[in-house]
């Protein structure tokens, strides 16, 4: 039953991807078959924004999924553990951040890795630091953010600095609150797939990259469409008033980031489309909070971790990121 469900999800993702690319390549032919009234000004604007976000993001998605696949197949958790010392709880936070920065893995793919690290003996607060930094501080996300915000390096630098500082604070708070408690659920059986040690590493990499691409692609399509509809149909003056508010703007954008559940390799392109509507601090809130906590990785965490721990983690991340954004506003 689960295999049929997964096959259905894969086919849906493939269909959506082929449909979008087909509409882009054969748009003029499709337009000839549809009545002129169908292409009103607003709809054209939605399609234009949607496709611009999608087509800018796809190359970085491809780079990201292949890098993630290579990490998944060739890098073991035991290697990561050796890079992060356990003896000094607070001093170990810094190497944990750097280990996370070396892993170009999306926010949902890193959750099982964090779980395996905890199962193998890594302190919880260090595994969580790796979990929240891997999707945001890695070189691919830096490159995509730079490409999306070439004219505003404040966003590029701010995203990395705030994520770095916030990760250290989150790790320290979790150690203070949880110590060395084990937050994992007790499971009588384990459906998680460990590394396949068969000889065909290339095939494993391609399969993993393909699965992750279509999984990410669904959320990218939904996020890009929501962003396009939002900008086209919601009153622009109301958005500007909300986005320019120093207190409300960052909170609203953090909420958008949670709901949209975008891949961190692509979220900068969605954020840049809001550039004229929201303040820099609001955009930074979107770009820092989303890769750390969103709807889809919350569901995954609830499957692996105890509910109390997940809720506490969400609260710690939310408060920490929001306060970091508030402090950052003094320098913007």
C-alpha positions as CSV (number, residue, x, y, z in Angstrom):
1,X,0.0,0.0,0.0
2,X,2.8,2.4,0.9
3,X,4.6,1.5,-2.3
4,X,1.5,2.4,-4.3
5,X,1.2,5.7,-2.4
6,X,4.8,6.6,-3.1
7,X,4.4,5.7,-6.7
8,X,1.4,7.9,-6.9
9,X,3.3,10.8,-5.3
10,X,6.2,10.3,-7.7
11,X,3.9,10.3,-10.8
12,X,2.1,13.4,-9.5
13,X,5.4,15.2,-9.1
14,X,6.6,14.1,-12.6
15,X,3.3,15.1,-14.1
16,X,3.4,18.6,-12.6
17,X,7.0,19.1,-13.6
18,X,6.4,17.9,-17.2
19,X,3.2,20.1,-17.4
20,X,5.1,23.3,-16.3
21,X,8.0,22.7,-18.7
22,X,5.5,21.8,-21.5
23,X,3.5,25.0,-20.9
24,X,6.7,27.0,-20.9
25,X,8.0,25.5,-24.2
26,X,4.7,25.3,-26.0
27,X,2.9,28.2,-24.5
28,X,2.2,29.9,-27.8
29,X,0.6,26.8,-29.2
30,X,-1.6,26.4,-26.1
31,X,-2.6,30.0,-26.2
32,X,-3.9,29.6,-29.7
33,X,-6.4,27.0,-28.6
34,X,-7.7,29.1,-25.7
35,X,-10.1,32.1,-25.8
36,X,-8.5,35.5,-25.5
37,X,-10.6,36.2,-22.4
38,X,-8.7,33.5,-20.6
39,X,-5.5,35.6,-20.8
40,X,-6.6,38.6,-18.8
41,X,-4.0,41.0,-17.4
42,X,-4.0,39.5,-13.9
43,X,-3.6,35.9,-15.1
44,X,-0.8,36.9,-17.4
45,X,0.9,38.6,-14.5
46,X,0.5,35.4,-12.3
47,X,1.9,33.2,-15.0
48,X,4.9,35.6,-15.7
49,X,5.8,35.8,-12.0
50,X,5.3,32.1,-11.5
51,X,7.5,31.0,-14.4
52,X,10.2,33.5,-13.6
53,X,10.5,32.2,-10.1
54,X,10.4,28.6,-11.2
55,X,12.9,28.9,-14.1
56,X,15.4,30.8,-12.0
57,X,15.2,28.3,-9.2
58,X,15.4,25.0,-11.0
59,X,19.1,25.0,-11.8
60,X,20.0,25.5,-8.2
61,X,17.5,22.8,-7.2
62,X,19.3,20.4,-9.6
63,X,22.7,21.3,-8.2
64,X,21.4,20.9,-4.6
65,X,19.8,17.5,-5.1
66,X,22.9,16.0,-6.7
67,X,25.1,17.4,-4.0
68,X,22.7,16.1,-1.3
69,X,22.7,12.7,-3.0
70,X,26.5,12.5,-3.0
71,X,26.6,13.4,0.7
72,X,23.8,10.9,1.4
73,X,25.7,8.0,-0.4
74,X,29.3,8.7,0.3
75,X,29.4,10.5,3.7
76,X,28.7,8.5,6.8
77,X,27.3,9.7,10.2
78,X,30.4,8.3,11.9
79,X,32.6,10.8,9.9
80,X,30.4,13.7,11.0
81,X,30.7,12.5,14.6
82,X,34.4,12.6,14.5
83,X,34.3,16.2,13.3
84,X,32.3,17.3,16.3
85,X,33.8,16.9,19.8
86,X,31.5,15.8,22.6
87,X,33.4,16.8,25.7
88,X,32.7,20.5,25.7
89,X,28.9,21.1,25.3
90,X,29.1,24.8,24.5
91,X,32.5,24.9,22.7
92,X,31.3,22.0,20.4
93,X,28.6,24.3,19.0
94,X,31.1,26.0,16.7
95,X,32.4,22.9,14.9
96,X,28.8,21.6,14.7
97,X,27.8,24.8,12.8
98,X,30.7,24.3,10.4
99,X,29.8,20.7,9.8
100,X,26.3,21.7,9.0
101,X,27.6,24.4,6.6
102,X,29.4,21.6,4.6
103,X,26.3,19.6,4.0
104,X,24.1,20.9,1.0
105,X,21.1,19.0,2.3
106,X,17.5,20.4,2.4
107,X,15.6,20.9,5.6
108,X,13.6,17.7,5.3
109,X,16.4,15.4,4.2
110,X,18.6,16.5,7.1
111,X,16.0,15.4,9.7
112,X,16.7,11.7,9.4
113,X,20.5,12.4,9.4
114,X,20.1,14.3,12.7
115,X,18.1,11.4,14.1
116,X,20.8,8.9,13.2
117,X,23.4,11.1,14.7
118,X,21.5,11.1,18.0
119,X,21.0,7.4,17.9
120,X,24.7,6.9,17.5
121,X,25.5,9.0,20.5
122,X,25.9,12.6,19.4
123,X,24.5,15.0,21.9
124,X,21.0,16.2,20.9
125,X,21.9,19.9,20.9
126,X,24.8,19.4,18.5
127,X,22.7,17.2,16.1
128,X,20.0,19.9,16.1
129,X,22.6,22.6,15.3
130,X,23.7,20.6,12.3
131,X,20.0,20.1,11.3
132,X,19.2,23.8,11.3
133,X,22.5,25.0,9.7
134,X,22.8,22.4,6.8
135,X,19.9,23.8,4.8
136,X,20.9,27.4,5.0
137,X,24.7,27.9,5.5
138,X,25.9,25.6,2.7
139,X,27.7,27.0,-0.4
140,X,24.8,26.2,-2.8
141,X,22.3,28.2,-0.8
142,X,24.9,31.0,-0.5
143,X,25.3,31.0,-4.3
144,X,21.5,30.9,-5.0
145,X,21.0,33.8,-2.5
146,X,23.7,35.8,-4.2
147,X,22.2,35.2,-7.6
148,X,18.7,36.2,-6.5
149,X,19.9,39.3,-4.6
150,X,22.9,40.5,-6.6
151,X,21.8,44.1,-6.2
152,X,21.4,43.8,-2.4
153,X,24.3,42.1,-0.7
154,X,22.9,43.1,2.6
155,X,20.4,40.2,2.3
156,X,23.1,37.7,1.2
157,X,25.5,38.6,4.1
158,X,22.7,39.1,6.6
159,X,21.1,35.7,5.9
160,X,24.4,33.9,6.6
161,X,25.4,35.9,9.6
162,X,22.0,35.7,11.3
163,X,21.7,32.0,10.6
164,X,25.2,31.4,12.1
165,X,24.5,33.4,15.3
166,X,20.9,32.0,15.7
167,X,22.2,28.4,15.3
168,X,24.7,28.9,18.2
169,X,22.0,30.4,20.4
170,X,19.5,27.6,19.5
171,X,22.1,24.9,20.4
172,X,23.0,26.6,23.7
173,X,19.4,27.0,24.7
174,X,18.6,23.4,23.8
175,X,21.5,22.1,25.9
176,X,20.3,24.3,28.8
177,X,16.7,23.1,28.5
178,X,17.3,19.4,27.7
179,X,20.9,18.6,28.6
180,X,21.7,15.1,27.4
181,X,18.1,13.8,27.4
182,X,17.2,11.6,24.4
183,X,14.3,13.2,22.5
184,X,13.8,10.3,20.1
185,X,10.6,8.3,20.1
186,X,10.8,4.7,21.0
187,X,10.1,2.7,17.9
188,X,9.5,-1.0,17.8
189,X,10.6,-1.0,14.1
190,X,12.5,1.3,11.9
191,X,11.5,2.2,8.3
192,X,14.4,4.5,7.8
193,X,16.7,3.6,5.0
194,X,20.4,3.6,5.9
195,X,23.2,3.8,3.3
196,X,23.0,1.1,0.7
197,X,26.4,-0.6,0.6
198,X,25.9,-2.1,-2.8
199,X,28.6,-1.4,-5.4
200,X,26.5,0.7,-7.8
201,X,27.0,4.0,-6.1
202,X,26.3,6.0,-9.2
203,X,22.8,4.4,-9.5
204,X,22.1,5.1,-5.8
205,X,23.1,8.7,-6.3
206,X,20.9,9.2,-9.4
207,X,17.9,7.5,-7.6
208,X,18.3,9.6,-4.5
209,X,18.7,12.8,-6.6
210,X,15.6,12.0,-8.6
211,X,13.5,11.3,-5.6
212,X,14.6,14.5,-3.9
213,X,14.1,16.6,-7.0
214,X,10.5,15.6,-7.5
215,X,9.8,15.9,-3.7
216,X,11.3,19.4,-3.7
217,X,9.7,20.3,-7.0
218,X,6.2,19.9,-5.7
219,X,6.8,22.4,-2.9
220,X,8.6,24.8,-5.3
221,X,5.7,24.8,-7.7
222,X,3.2,25.4,-4.9
223,X,5.3,28.1,-3.3
224,X,6.0,29.9,-6.6
225,X,2.3,29.8,-7.5
226,X,1.2,31.2,-4.1
227,X,3.8,34.0,-4.3
228,X,2.6,34.9,-7.8
229,X,-1.1,34.9,-6.8
230,X,-0.3,36.8,-3.6
231,X,1.5,39.6,-5.4
232,X,-1.1,39.8,-8.2
233,X,-4.4,39.8,-6.3
234,X,-3.8,41.1,-2.8
235,X,-4.0,44.8,-2.3
236,X,-0.5,46.2,-2.9
237,X,-0.9,49.1,-0.5
238,X,-1.9,46.8,2.3
239,X,1.1,44.5,1.7
240,X,3.5,47.5,1.7
241,X,2.0,48.8,4.9
242,X,2.3,45.4,6.5
243,X,5.8,44.6,5.1
244,X,7.3,47.9,6.1
245,X,6.2,47.5,9.7
246,X,9.3,46.7,11.8
247,X,7.5,44.4,14.2
248,X,4.8,42.8,12.1
249,X,6.6,42.3,8.8
250,X,9.2,39.8,10.0
251,X,6.5,37.8,11.8
252,X,4.3,37.6,8.8
253,X,7.2,36.5,6.5
254,X,8.2,33.8,9.1
255,X,4.6,32.6,8.8
256,X,4.8,32.5,5.0
257,X,8.0,30.6,5.2
258,X,6.5,28.0,7.5
259,X,3.4,27.5,5.3
260,X,5.2,27.6,1.9
261,X,7.8,25.0,2.9
262,X,10.2,25.9,0.1
263,X,13.5,24.2,-0.5
264,X,16.3,26.4,0.8
265,X,18.1,26.3,-2.6
266,X,15.1,28.0,-4.2
267,X,13.5,30.2,-1.5
268,X,15.7,33.2,-2.3
269,X,14.0,33.6,-5.7
270,X,10.6,33.7,-4.1
271,X,11.9,36.2,-1.5
272,X,13.4,38.4,-4.2
273,X,10.0,38.6,-5.8
274,X,8.7,40.3,-2.6
275,X,11.7,42.7,-2.7
276,X,9.6,45.8,-3.5
277,X,6.9,44.9,-0.9
278,X,8.6,43.9,2.2
279,X,11.5,45.4,4.2
280,X,15.0,43.9,4.2
281,X,14.5,42.6,7.8
282,X,11.2,40.9,6.7
283,X,13.0,39.2,3.8
284,X,15.7,38.0,6.1
285,X,13.2,36.6,8.5
286,X,11.7,34.6,5.6
287,X,15.1,33.4,4.5
288,X,16.4,32.4,7.9
289,X,13.3,30.9,9.5
290,X,12.1,28.8,6.6
291,X,15.1,26.5,6.2
292,X,15.1,25.9,10.0
293,X,11.4,25.2,10.6
294,X,8.6,24.7,8.1
295,X,5.5,22.7,7.8
296,X,7.0,19.6,6.0
297,X,10.0,19.2,8.3
298,X,7.7,19.7,11.3
299,X,5.7,16.7,10.2
300,X,8.9,14.7,9.8
301,X,10.2,15.7,13.2
302,X,7.0,14.7,14.8
303,X,7.5,11.2,13.3
304,X,10.9,10.9,14.8
305,X,11.1,13.0,18.0
306,X,8.9,13.3,21.0
307,X,6.1,15.9,20.6
308,X,7.2,18.0,23.6
309,X,10.7,18.3,22.2
310,X,9.4,19.3,18.7
311,X,7.1,22.0,20.1
312,X,9.9,23.3,22.3
313,X,12.3,23.3,19.4
314,X,9.8,25.3,17.2
315,X,9.4,27.8,20.1
316,X,13.1,28.2,20.6
317,X,13.8,28.6,16.9
318,X,10.9,31.0,16.4
319,X,11.8,33.3,19.3
320,X,15.6,33.2,18.6
321,X,15.2,34.1,14.9
322,X,12.6,36.8,15.6
323,X,14.8,38.4,18.2
324,X,17.9,38.2,16.0
325,X,16.0,40.0,13.2
326,X,14.8,42.7,15.7
327,X,18.4,43.3,16.7
328,X,19.6,43.3,13.1
329,X,17.2,46.1,12.3
330,X,19.4,48.5,14.2
331,X,22.2,48.0,11.5
332,X,19.9,48.0,8.4
